[in-house]
Amino acid sequence: MLNEAIRHEIRLRLDGEQATLRMGEIFGRGCAPGTIIALHGDLGAGKTTFVRGLVAGLGAAEGTRVTSPTFTLVGEYQGRLRVFHFDVYRLGSELEFLELGAEEMLSSGGVCVVEWAEKVEGCLPDDRVDIHLGHAGPHRRNALIVIMSTGADRLAGLLQKGDPKYGITALDEEDNV
Amino acid sequence: MLVLGIETSCDETSASVVRDGREVLSNIVASQIDLHSRFGGVVPELACRAHVEQVLPIIESALQDAGIALGDIDVIAVTSKPGLIGALLIGVSAAKSLAWAAGKPLVGVNHIHAHAYANWLENPDTPYPAVALVASGGHTSLLLCSGPAEYRLLGATNDDAAGEAFDKVAKLLGLGYPGGPIIDKLGKKGNPKAVDFPRPMLGKDSLDFSFSGLKTAALYTCYGQDSRGGPLPMPNDLSEERVADIAASFQEALIDVLVAKTVRAADLTGVREIVVGGGVACNSRLRAKMGEAAAQFGLRMNIPSLKFCTDNAAMIAGLAFHSAARGEFAQLDLDASPSY
């Protein structure tokens, strides 16, 4: 393989909703065409909040409304790249994910972000970013980001620095997410 | 003018015949709630399969009930947006096929506009302009209705819909699906002031909604925190009284926001008529509190009976009459869309 995927593992502490939004924005600025992001985390962990930041970071028009796709299953946004926002919480099988036209969107060159990704893991390529969001208090979340994606060194660098002004700091190794 | 309306945007398959936008000759609704309740929400694949099985028999019974032959129908109307894309496509395909086969004109209807219009089916004398709150499992929107079929979006939810918040909190509390009616009933036994939940307003003049934080606040109230600050994996042994108190307090917070924003919208647009629609408009506490607020601020509340609040095709056929009267027809390439 010419561009072998390099594995980066980043642990962040997110204080306040602003921090989750900001982390999404950093992703939006740094991610390459075709990036696939698998989001994991319980109800209220900040998955849709992350996507809101991501869409803003990709330069979507001001006032773009990123709503929960729990009902409609997939939302679509246009920024510097096209964004497909899946929520597979209600899907019964991977087949239903494919019936939504997921394959086409995953290979479209746009950014695909999938909430409750563990339900459709078999449909997602290995070359992707996994983000695990965990509750660490009513206003604090921990994030474990595993990047197995080509051309993501710059993104990894941006994330590793954190952004203390927005409540994003590095998390200790032993702190579970 | 006789309009046949078809609605398949979420869990209800429905067909209806309405004369001149107000006289409901038939309104058949087949609900899939029983199918879905086992899963704690609408399961899309189930929804689509059931729509396919039901849509033609339901259309036939709507015509039969009305005593009207398809040939005597003047316009065929169908919900084309917003909703679950697979479910919408089934209604849209059925409507297009019928329109083509019977040589009838076709009208595509916006589901949210139709929920606002539902009021005029029963209360045709409600004067325009009016502000409409439409709240359901998939939508929470405020509209300015300046005339029949003249609707403008004033605000909408930034994250979760009101009905979705009811469903998710009902699930947290282990109460089942659909969450709205269950919390409504249980809330009557609870103390709405037991928990001081946030009432997100997003700024004084914003007509948008945000219910995601309220859902997270309910999560922490139900589950409590572990030593690291995260929610415990299982609820503490919540007593029945505590569950009722949380349900009542959550409902109170959500409804306070819906009412305050609707009153604000009327104030900002200088409108005196308020219309409420959508499945959440069945909630007895919302009906009572919106009525109180209307009286307090000198507004008039208009709200249809429950059967026209939940999804139904009569509202689709009713609104389509006005679109047809304005010459707003769709072609046979009418497409379904998940968004507004």
Interface residues (C-beta under 8 A of the other chain):
Chain A: E17 D42 L43 G44 T48 T49 R65 V66 T67 S68 T70 F71 T72 L73 V74 G75 Y89 R90 L91 G92 S93 E96 E99 L100 G134 H135 A136 G137 P138 R140 N176
Chain B: C10 F39 G41 V42 V43 P44 E45 L46 P82 G83 L84 I85 G86 G137 G138 A156 T157 N158 D159 D160 A161 E164 K168 L172 D208 S212 G213 K215 T216 A217 L219 Y220 Q225 R228 G229 G230 P231 P338 S339
